[in-house]
């Protein structure tokens, strides 16, 4: 689902053809079903969350 931050990013960069908005939430939710993607005591990404974001970016940017 769309959420306000994502909507605003898309609105802000709609005229920028070289900017692609990547929504990380679906991937984070997928990984979170198996392991925690955030630390229990704050809102920062855990190592598993960082790895999920890195894998998503590699895939979307077509990197090895």
C-alpha positions, 0 to 999 in steps of 0.5 A, a space after each residue: 500500500 502507498 504511505 504518505 512518505 512514499 507518495 510525497 517522494 513520488 510527487 516531488 520527483 515525478 518530473 525527474 525522469 532519472 529518479 526511480 523511487 524504490 519502496 523497501 517496505 515489501 522486502 523488509 516485511 518479507 524478511 521480517 517474517 523470518 527474522 527481525 529487520 529492526 533492533 528491538 530497542 530502536 528504529 534502526 535496521 538490524 544487520 538482517 535489515 541492512 542486508 535486505 536493503 542491500 540485496 534489494 538495491 543490487 537487484 533493482 540496480 542490476 548489480 552483482 
